[in-house]
């Protein structure tokens, strides 16, 4: 095994580009390739990191308690920045705040010792981290609820010295390695810092993976700083069996002497189809008696505690809750999309669309991007106090291996409205001010008239018919865990500054559609934006409408 400190030649991940086609014929650039750091043939050992793969449940150390939480993998391409070699601990801790926004913390924040792990925004990255001062007696760092720990043994830190060590779960999806179509991300991305620090004994980094066959796992590392572009390389794989990396069916333990970034990628041998475990989790806001439409989001996550905690944390910011126990699903890497087939809805509820099957693209799941689909329901009776529905999950052409999932949501009158937020500055509930939609100044701002006196007395011509508007409002008005609703569409149309104004409309989507009508933006352009937002549900509504219009024209002719 090549010691990173010995100055030997290293082969790094190549970044050859491939182009794939999505279901609408558009090209998606996917970065590809990897290069092994350690030559499988010569098997040299300079005392750095070696590998041992086994299905045995006994590890060479007593692992830290599985605390549960994870990084949400993503896995497409990333932007290369300057690559920085090893810097001293002092240099890294004195790094300037890389974010221009006042709410973000500098890199120093992850080196501040604390009693338990916390979630932070470092620059533009959301991370979950803990830092400890460790002396010659050793110590342990544990990330709460994510199943991740770092054991520093006694004697690793030289006598008379103290090192501030940090363990970071990186939730920035753009930091994931670039993968081929056959490779799959099966663990979170972890950073052990300060970057480049080397101790006198191996430390043990433990975390969960979701690979069906651990013998297919390769450990990747990136000799870069946390905030810099990543340069991933293979550290060790299934053909290196010299014993410093140990896998069970659920956990990976790596003995490390150099601190940097690590993750795991499943790479099947040629002709072998890989598999990994997923957890399918349903989230929604509490059901309220004054809500007619209710949205449920179904996530496809890696089966690691940190992936589920990522979704729980994201949803909690907007009032979303886990509706039911997550469903475990074995996902096969044969490039077949995942299908969610609706089978049952409570009698007093109905789907707002006629779509029976939702499709999730294979690569979005296989590369660990944690995709989700939205299902919107309409209350048919005011006396209904619960919503129940069932759907069947299977990969295309593998229906016999599918799983049934049941979601049951009960009414909670005490739950706050989903629009209620918290003021970050004062840590208190925000005060909402309702503004009339008919205020001339507001219409002046939205539609671009320079003088209120010249504001016309009529709204712009409605190029989008009412039947389509009503359906688009149903899908885009509800709050979304990532604001991937009317807000993102408004942003893509260059209306960021107007989002606070539109929020005060009874239907922000209606306000946005009026702007679209006024500017005569073609529906095809709106559909293109929605597709880039991965709002395929709304795209399908527009496609159905356009197909109907085309059929009516053909019938009339």
N, C-alpha and C positions, 0 to 999 in steps of 0.2 A: 504494500500500500504506500502510495507516495506521500511523504510528509510535506504538508504545505509550507513548513518552515525551512525545508532543506534547499529551496531554490531550484528544485527540479522542474522540468518542463511540464506544463499542464495543458490539457485540451479542454476548451470551454464549450458551452452550448452554442451551436450554430443557430443562425436566425434566418434561414432560407424561408422565403415567403411562398405559401401556397394559396390558391384561390379556390374557394368552394362556392357552391350556389345554394341559396336558400329556396324555400318552396315558392317564392314569388319571382325567382330567376335573378335576383340581385346577388352580387358577389360579396363575399365576406372574406376579408384577409385574415388568415390564421397563421401565426408564426409557428415554425416547426423546427424540430431537430434537437439533438442533445449529443454531447460528447463526453465520454467517460474520463474522469480524472485518473482513474486507476486502470492500468492495462490489465485485462483479464488474463492475458497469457503469461506475463512474467511473474505476477503474484508477489512482487517485492514487498518488504515490510520494513519501514523505517520508524516504526513506533508510533504512527499516528492513529488512524481510524481503520478498523477492520470489521468484517461482517460475519455474522452467523445467523442463519435463518432456520427456525425450527417451529414446529407446532406444539412443542412442549410448553406447558403452562408455567413452568418454573423458570424464573429469571435469575441472573447472576447477582441481583441485589433485591432487597425488599422494596418494591416500588412504593412511591408515595400514594396516598389514598386518591382514588379517582374522584376528582372534585367536579368535573363536568362543565364545559363551555367550549366555543370553538371559533375558528376563523372561517369566514365564508369564502370558499374558494370561488374563483372566477376562472380564469384560464384562457384568455385569448392572447393578444399581443400587448406589449408594454413599450413605453418610450425609453430609449437608452439615454442616460445622462452620463456625466463624467464618472469614471470609475476611480474610486479612491482606495488606496491600499491601507495597510494597517496604520491606525493613528493611536496615539497614546490615550490613556484614560482621561487625562486632563483636557486634551484637545477635544475629545468627544463631549465631555460634560460642559465645556464652555461654548459649545456651538450656539450660534445665534438663532433666534426664532425665525424659522423659515416661512412662516405664514404672515401675510400682511393683515389678516383680520385680528382684531383685538381679543376675540374669545379663544383663540387657539394658543396652546402652550408651546414653549420652546422644547428642544430635545432634553434640556436639563431636567424637565419634570419627571422623566422616567428613571432618573438616577436619585431621586429623593426617597430615602428610606421610609417605609410605611408598614403599618401593622398587617394590612390585608390588601389584596389586589383591587385595583379600581380601573374604570374605563376612562380614557382621556382622548382628547383630540390634539395630536401632535402634528403641527403643520396642517396638512390636509388629510392626515391619516387618523382613523379611529383605531385605537389600540386598547388592549387590556393588559395591565402590567403590574409588577411588584418589584421593589428594589430592597436589598438588605445589605448591611455592612457585615462582612464575613471575615473572621480572623483565622488563625492557624487551627482553631478547634473545629472548623467547618460549619456547615449549616444547610438549611433546605429552604428553597423558595417554591411556593405553591400558588397557582392561579385558581381562585375560588370557582367552583362549579364548572370547570372545563376539563378536568382530567389531565392537567399539565403540571409538571414539577421539574425542578433542577436540584440535584443532590451534590453538594460540595463536600467532599470527604475531609476528614481530619488530615492536616499536613499538606493540603493542596495550596493554601496560602502560606508563604514563607513566614517563619517565626519573627515576631516583632512587627509584622505588617497587617494592615487591614485593607480589604478591597471592597468597594461598593459595586455590587453585582446586580444586574437587572435581568428579569425574564419577561419577555413581551410577546403577546399574541397579536399578530398583525392582521387586522381586519380590512386592509386595503386590498381589494380584489385585483387591482392592476399589478400587484407585486407577485402574483403567482407565476410559476414558470410557464413558458410557451410550450404547448403540447401538440403532438401529432394526433390524428384521429383515433389511433389505437391506444394512446396513453390516457391515463385518468388520474386526476388529483385525488388522493385518498387521505390526506391529513391537513391540518392547518399549517400556516407559515409561522415559524417561531423565530424570534431574535433573542440571542443571548449576548449581553453586553457587559462592559464596553467592548466594542469591536476590536478584534485582534488580541485581546488579553489572553495570555497563556499562563496556566498554573502548573504546579509541580506534580499534580496527580490528575488522573482523569475525573471529570465530573460526569454525572449521569443525567441526561435529558430524557424524560419520559412523557409520552403523549399518546393519544388514541389514533387509530387508523380505521378505515372501513373496507379494506380490501378483502375479498372472499378468499383469496389464496395469498398469504403473506410472502410466499416464495417469489412472487412477481414484483415485489416492491423494490424500488431504487431510492436511496437516500440522496437528496439534492442539497447543495449548499451554495450560498452566494457570498463571496468575499467582498461585501460592500457595506456601506453604512445603511442604517434603517431608512433614512430620508432620501437616499440616492437611488438611481436606476439600478435594477438588479441584473446580475450576470450569473445565471444559474449554471451549475455544472454537476455532473454525477459524482458523488462522493464515494459511494459503494453500492453494490447491487447483489443480486442473488448468486452470482458466480464468485464473489469474494466471501469465503467462509472461515475467516480467521478469528472471529469471535468477539469483536468489540461492538457490534450492533446485534441486538437480540429482538426477535419478533414473536409475539404470541398471536392468537387469532384476533385480538382487539387492540393490542398495545405495541408500541415501538419504544425501545430504549437504546440510546446512543451514548457511548462513552466518548467524551470530547475533551480536548485539551486547549483548543483554540475557540474563541467566542466569535460567532457571526450568525448568519441566518440559515435555517434548516427547514426542510419539508420532505414529504414522501410522495412519490409518483409510482403508480402501477404501470409496469411496462411488460406486457405479455411477450413471450417468445413468438417467433414467426409461426403462423399457422394455429396459434392458440388464441381462443377468445377469452378475454378477461371478464370478470364480474366484480361488482362491488355492492355493498349494502347501502340502501337509502332509508330515510325516514320521511314519511309523507305527513305533513302537519297542517292542520286547518286552523286559521285565525279569523276572528271577526270582532267587531265591537259588541258590547252587551246589547241584547235585544230590548228595545224600549217601546212602550205603548204608543208613543207619538211618532214613531218611524214607520213609514209605509214601505220604503225600499230598504233592503238589507243586503250588504255585500259580505261575502266570505272569500278569503284568499287561501289557496292550497299551495303550500311550498313543497318542493322536491329538494331535500337536503341530504348531504352526506351523513351517514349514520355515525356521527361523533357527537359527544355532548356539547362541544363548543359550537357546532353548526346550529343546533337547536337553540342554544342560548343567544346566539347572534340574532336569530329570527325573533325570539321572545323580547330581546332588548329593543330591536327596531320597531316592533309592533307596539310595545308598551309606550313609546313616545307619543303615539297617536291614539291610545286607548284600546288597542287591539289585544285580545286574549286568546290563549290556546283553547279551542272549542272542545277537544276530545283527545284521548290518548293518541299519540302518533302511531302510524302504521309502518311496520318494517317491511321493506320490499327489496328483493334481490334483482338488481339491474344488470342486464347482460350487454356487453360491449360489442354487439353485432350491428350497430348503427341503425337500430329500429327506434322510432320515436315512441314516446310514452303517451298513452291514450287514457283520458278520464271520461268514462261513459256514464252519464246520468241515468239512474234506474228508478228513483222514487223521490217524490217531494210531498210534504204534508199537504193534505187536501185544501187547507185554508191558505196555502201559499202557491206561487207559481214562478217559474223562471221568467225573467223579463225578455228573453229571447227564445228562439226555437232551436238553438244549438244543443244537440244532445251530447256531442262528443267534443272535448277540448284536447288539443294536441300540443305536446311539449317537445321541442326539438331535441334530438338525441345529444348533440354536442353540448348544449346548454347544461344538461345534467352530467354528462360524462366528464366534462372539464370542470365540474364543481362550481358552476355559476349560481347555484341556488335559485333557479327560476320559480315563478309562481304563476298560477292562473286565478283570475277573478270570476266568481259566480255571483250574479245579482238576482235577488228574489223580490217579488212583489206580494204584499199582504192583501189577500182577497177578502178577509173578514176581520173587523175590529175586535171580535171576540177571541181571536187566535193569540195565545200567549206563549207559544213555543213554535220553533221551526225545526223540522227534522228532514233530512234528505240522505240518500244513499248514492254512491257512485262506485263503479267498478274500474280498477286500475290495472292496466296491462300494457305490455309492449306490443307494437304492431306485429301481427302474425304469431304472437305468443299468448293468445287469449286464455288458453288452458292453464297458464301459469299466473293468472291474474289474482288480485286480492280485492275483496269488498271492503269499503270503508263507510262507516255510518257516522253522521254528524248530527248532534242534537243540541240546540241552543234554546235556553229558556229566557223568559222576559225578566228583566231586572229594572224596575221603575226607579230605583235609587241611583242607577248608573248615570254618570255625567254625559251630556251630549258629546258625540265624537268630535265636534268642532272645537270643544273647549280646550284651550292651551294653557301653558304656564309661561309667565314672563321670565326670561332668563336673567334679567337684571335684578328684579325685585323678588323673584321666586314666589310669585303670587299669581292668582288667576287673572288672565287678561280681561279687560273690559271691552266688550264688543259694542260698536256703535252702528246702528242700522241707518243707512242712507237711502233715500228714495231713488229708485231707478230713473225717475223722470227729471232729475235736476239737470237743467241745461248745461251747466258747467261740466258735469260728468260726461254727458253725451259729447260735449265739445272736445273733451280730452280723448275719449275713446275713438271718435271718428275723424279726428284731425282737423276740425274747423278752427280757424285762427281767430275768429271774432264771433262772440255769442250772438250779436245782432244778425249775423248771416246764417245762423243755425237753422236748417229747414225744420218745418213743423211735422215732418214725417220721418219715420225710420227708413234706413236703406231698403232697397228692394230685396225681398226674401228669395234668394236663389236656392236656398236649401229648404225643401218643403217641410211642413209641420210634422208629417209622419216620421221623417228621418231625424228632425231636430229632437223630437220627444225621446227617441231611442238613444241618441247620442248623449242627451242630458242624463238619462238614467245611468249610463255607464261612466260618464266623466264627472258628474257632480259629486258623487260620494267621496268622502275623504279617503286618502290612500296612504299606506304606510311609508311610501317613498315619494309622495306628492306626484306620482306618475299618473296624473289625471289631467283635468283642464289646465292646471298650473304649468305642467311641463309643455303642453301644447302651446300655451300662451308664450312661454319662454322661447320656444322654437320659432315662433312668429315674431320675435323681437319685442314682446310686450312685458318684459320683466318689471319695469317700473309701474305698470298698471295692475299688477296682480293684487296689491293691497286694496285698490279701488274695486276691482271685480269681486273680491271676497265679500263685499257688502251687498251684492245683488242676491236676490232670492235664489236665482240659478246663475252662478258664474259662467256656466257653459253657454247659456242663452246670450249673455253679454258678449262672450267670445265669438259666438256664431254670428251675431250682428256685425261685429267687426269684420269677420270673414266675408259676409255678404257685401258690406260696404266696399271692401277692397277687391271684390270679385275674384277671390282666390279659388282656383279650381278644386273640386272635390278630390281629384286625383292627387293634388299636392298635399291636401290635408291627410289623405290616406297614406301617403309616403311618410309624413311626419309621424303618424300613429304607428306605422310599421316599425320605424326606427325606435319608437318608445316601447316596442314589443306589446302594444295594445292590440293584439290580433282579434280580440273580441269586437272592438269597435270597427276595425278594418273589415271584418266579416259582415257587420251590419251595413256598412257602406257598399260593399261588393254586392250583397243581396239586393239592395235598393237599385244599384246601377244595372244589375242583371234584369230586374223587373222592368225598369224603364226601357231597356233595349228590347225586351220581349214585347212590351206594349207597342213600341214603334214598329217592330217587325209584323205584329198582328194587324196593325192599322194599315200597313202598306199592302 
